[in-house]
Amino acid sequence: MGVSGCGKTTVGKSLADKLGWEFIESDVYHSKEDIDKMANGIPLTDLDRLPWLERLHTLLIKKQAKNISLILACSALKRSYREMLYDGLCGCMFVYLKGDYDLIMERMSQREHFMKPPMLQSQFDALEEPENALVAPISKPAEQIVQNIMHHYGISYKT
């Protein structure tokens, strides 16, 4: 979890690959209206995000019912969003990819995404830093972040 541009997809995909787990990119579950809104520089409201979070929660419940281990890359900016996502789930862990505004702005300026760099401040404004998550500084290389996550949670490579 973390603001746009912090590396959720990069770290999440790498971790999922190493573990042989499924990877889910939450951005693909946004409605076209929400994507258009963000692409036009309009921050989403809690009301805008609600159907997206509900879709993700339903997906997570279905995956857990099938005993599928996965990594979800999701901003999960507010405590209430995280609570909604993990409601009824077992073994849900959060990793907060934390970085400063300047570093993330630099990264966002170098990528193509519907969330444009001018929207970054709205992400920081909405962010409620988690209390019960592994905090991973994004100033470190993605591979080192992945190794730290695996070490922290005692997870081994898929054999």
C-alpha positions in Angstrom: 0.0 0.0 0.0 1.0 3.6 -0.4 0.5 6.7 -2.6 0.6 6.5 -6.3 4.1 6.1 -7.7 5.6 4.5 -4.6 6.3 1.2 -6.4 3.4 -1.0 -5.3 3.2 -2.7 -8.7 7.0 -3.2 -9.1 7.5 -4.6 -5.6 4.2 -6.5 -5.6 4.9 -8.3 -8.9 8.4 -9.2 -7.9 7.3 -10.5 -4.5 4.4 -12.5 -6.1 6.8 -14.0 -8.7 9.3 -15.1 -6.0 6.6 -16.7 -3.9 4.6 -18.2 -6.8 1.6 -16.3 -5.6 -1.0 -14.5 -7.7 -0.6 -10.7 -8.2 -3.6 -8.4 -8.4 -3.2 -4.8 -9.6 -6.1 -2.9 -8.0 -6.0 -0.1 -10.6 -7.7 -2.5 -13.1 -10.7 -2.6 -10.9 -11.4 1.2 -11.0 -14.4 2.2 -13.0 -13.9 4.0 -16.3 -15.5 7.1 -14.7 -13.0 7.0 -11.8 -10.1 6.6 -14.2 -11.4 9.5 -16.4 -11.8 11.6 -13.3 -8.2 11.0 -12.1 -6.8 11.4 -15.6 -8.5 14.9 -15.7 -6.8 15.9 -12.4 -9.8 15.4 -10.1 -9.1 13.5 -6.9 -11.5 10.7 -6.0 -13.7 11.1 -3.0 -14.5 8.4 -0.4 -17.8 7.9 -2.2 -16.0 7.4 -5.5 -13.7 4.8 -4.0 -16.4 2.8 -2.3 -17.5 0.6 -5.2 -13.8 0.0 -6.1 -13.0 -1.1 -2.6 -16.1 -3.3 -2.5 -15.0 -5.0 -5.8 -11.6 -5.6 -4.3 -12.9 -6.9 -1.0 -15.3 -9.4 -2.9 -12.3 -10.5 -5.0 -10.1 -11.1 -1.9 -12.9 -13.1 -0.1 -13.3 -15.3 -3.2 -9.6 -15.9 -3.5 -9.3 -16.8 0.1 -12.2 -19.2 -0.1 -10.2 -21.0 -2.9 -7.1 -20.9 -0.6 -5.2 -18.7 -3.2 -2.3 -16.8 -1.8 -1.9 -13.4 -3.4 -0.3 -9.9 -3.4 -2.7 -7.0 -3.9 -1.1 -3.7 -5.0 -3.6 -1.1 -3.7 -3.2 2.4 -2.4 -5.4 1.7 0.7 -4.7 5.2 1.7 -7.1 5.4 4.7 -7.5 3.2 7.7 -11.2 2.7 6.8 -10.2 1.5 3.3 -7.8 -1.0 4.8 -10.4 -2.2 7.3 -12.9 -2.6 4.4 -10.4 -4.6 2.4 -9.4 -7.1 5.1 -12.9 -7.5 6.8 -13.5 -11.2 7.2 -10.1 -12.2 5.9 -7.4 -14.3 7.7 -3.7 -13.7 7.4 -3.9 -10.3 5.7 -0.7 -8.3 6.1 0.1 -4.8 4.9 3.3 -3.4 3.7 3.5 0.4 3.5 5.8 1.6 0.8 6.8 4.9 2.2 8.6 7.7 0.4 8.9 11.4 0.4 7.0 13.6 -2.0 10.0 14.7 -4.1 11.2 11.1 -4.8 7.7 9.9 -5.7 7.1 13.0 -7.9 10.3 12.3 -9.7 9.2 8.7 -10.3 5.7 9.7 -11.4 7.2 12.1 -13.9 8.9 9.2 -15.7 6.0 6.9 -16.2 2.7 6.7 -18.2 -0.3 6.3 -15.9 -3.8 7.8 -15.5 -2.7 9.2 -12.2 -0.7 12.2 -13.3 2.0 13.9 -11.2 -0.1 16.9 -10.2 -2.5 14.5 -8.4 0.3 13.3 -6.0 -0.5 15.9 -3.4 -4.1 14.7 -3.1 -2.7 11.2 -2.4 -0.5 12.5 0.4 -3.5 14.6 1.7 -5.7 11.5 2.0 -3.0 9.2 3.4 -3.4 7.9 6.9 -0.2 6.1 7.7 -0.9 2.6 9.0 -0.1 1.6 12.5 0.1 -2.2 12.0 2.1 -2.6 8.8 5.6 -3.2 7.8 7.0 0.2 6.7 9.3 -0.2 3.7 11.3 2.9 2.7 11.2 3.2 -1.1 14.6 4.8 -1.2 16.0 1.3 -1.2 16.1 -0.8 -4.4 12.9 -2.8 -5.1 14.7 -6.1 -4.8 16.0 -5.2 -1.3 12.4 -4.2 -0.3 11.2 -7.6 -1.5 13.9 -9.4 0.5 13.1 -7.3 3.6 9.4 -8.1 3.3 10.1 -11.8 3.0 12.5 -11.7 6.0 10.1 -9.7 8.2 7.2 -12.1 7.6 9.3 -15.2 7.6 8.3 -16.1 4.0 10.5 -18.3 1.9 10.9 -18.6 -1.9 8.7 -21.1 -3.7 10.6 -24.3 -4.2 
